Amino acid sequence: MIFRLGQRVRTTVDAPAGWPGAFAAPAGTLGVITNKSAVSSSYGVVLDGDPSGMPAGYEPHEITPAE
């Protein structure tokens, strides 16, 4: 599936914390597409509740449109 910038999505996989004390999100977390990788098929998604506001990389099969 092709997603567009600004689109609301829901994750289909867990996002474990990258380091102790970092934000972790379970599958089903909502977020917004903020960018598309120029060198891979991944999308940058800022997850709701992530205090860093940094996008996490998700492959197209790891996200679905939010309804």
Secondary structure, DSSP 8 states (H G I E B T S, - for coil): ----TT-EEEESS-B--SSTT---B-TT-EEEEEEE-SSSS-EEEEETT-TT---EEE-GGGEEE--
